[in-house]
């Protein structure tokens, strides 16, 4: 009986180990700045709120974060750009985003907290912002304030995929 119980316990432990996903931490190199980012965590929280954020977006013709905006970040401006994007999301978007679903509200809070952690790390770096980089983020802010605040936050959360794809495309070290 004891052998059978021990065998079941070992099998259960092995099954749990196989099903548990490893915490994927990447070190992003943004110019001279290095920050740790848990992409799996960001993707998980975002996937839990993405469909709701997109389905409740009533401003279909408006785009805040165009992929070309992020693709054309100048060399030496990655750190600055990321710092400004994080500031935008922490101060403008997540503080004004509200989901009607409690589970999604928890996920958006967890996502916001993850952004705050990355932001805290990036603030330790000395990122110098050039005028063109600031102008890019100013254009995002300009589109954001054209909308009602809750609609703008909804739109920005729905477009968060663009930010996550950009982060995943940066030089990393596992």
C-alpha angles and dihedrals in degrees: 000000000000091000091051092049091047090048091052091048092051091047091049091049091051091048091051091049090052093048096045111094116223117244103252110213119180128187108223117206108213104178105296092344125091122195133176115236127183098212094177090056092047092048093047095052092043094049088055092058103026101091093047092047092051096043092051093048105112095177099078096159095054124086121190102175112036114191091231089058090060096037093057098055106141122245109269092026101083094097093047093045092050092047091052093046091050090049090051093051097043098043103031110020111035093038089058101035117104126174121199089221115082093212091053091047089056090049093049089049090051090048091049090050090051089052090049089053092050089045091052090053095046091050088066088065125080102236115180114208122211122208095254092055092050089048091055092055091042088058090054090050091048092055091044094056092048088071131063106271097248092047091048092051090047091051093048092050090049089053095048088104087075091057093046092049089050091050091049089052094057123099108277141183118203 
